[in-house]
Amino acid sequence: MVVKYWPAAAQREENASPFLVKQISRTSVEDYLKRGQRYTIRGITLYIKPTDILEVGFLIRRKAGNAVERNKTRRLFRGLLLNALLNLSPGRGYLFLFHRSFRSTPAALGTINRLLARCE
């Protein structure tokens, strides 16, 4: 029996987020790591920096499992962004650094939302 935990986790053509979301470029990742405020909780580190529009990016460490597990974490995170299940504020840049792989469970979504609430 397959249990689906994420509501509407399939990717859609358009972005459900009410804000314009820009992907963080590879060249500005170093700026986030050096100058951003850092918050850590259960295998995720979040770097926040004020920006003109909402910017979101993520990195997954090689220690976060094999390639299959890292790809599952990438798909999970992209689904969360496209379906606007994360509480992101406009005018901020968010860089998520995953230290371990995350499965699609309600606990993982709760962990990410607690991390976002901590930085408010």
Summary of the structure (lengths in Angstrom):
residues: 120
radius of gyration: 13.9
end to end distance: 38.8
largest distance: 46.2
contacts: 321
relative contact order: 0.26
helix: 35%
strand: 24%
